[in-house]
């Protein structure tokens, strides 16, 4: 009788240990499956969040570039200081008009998220100068000035788009606007444009 009782007890321990092992395997498989599904879901959510962030930033950048264009159009057609700089002036009047014009550009520049530099060119009284603080290295500025001397202004008038240019192995976006012997150039580094996306 004792042998039968011991055999049943051994059988029960073996049965329960196998059952426990089977439950452990099933539980592990379920955990792996749920973990994989969760990882895929989280990865998908992160990708959606990243895509949304990129779209929001692209819309913001597009709005900012349109704002720059509107400012350039308004300034070249309605700013009296710029118009006067294209006429013969004595040094004091020239300096005063240039100072007031730079104040307008600097105020606009501070509103921008991306550092942008503006240049003014007048043809009737030949001048080329920065209308805002320089946001590009001096060597790039010198190369830009040389580039703008050979810049096909007539072709640019037809394009009316931001153009990608490379100065000393740095990439920039350049927008130019020409009107009645005056030109405004806006230049922005593509590295500065992409900097917020690198934080994502």
Secondary structure as UniProt FT lines:
FT   HELIX           2..78
FT   HELIX           80..85
FT   HELIX           91..111
FT   STRAND          116..122
FT   TURN            123..126
FT   STRAND          127..130
FT   HELIX           138..149
FT   HELIX           153..159
FT   STRAND          163..167
FT   TURN            168..169
FT   STRAND          170..179
FT   TURN            180..181
FT   STRAND          182..189
FT   HELIX           190..198
//
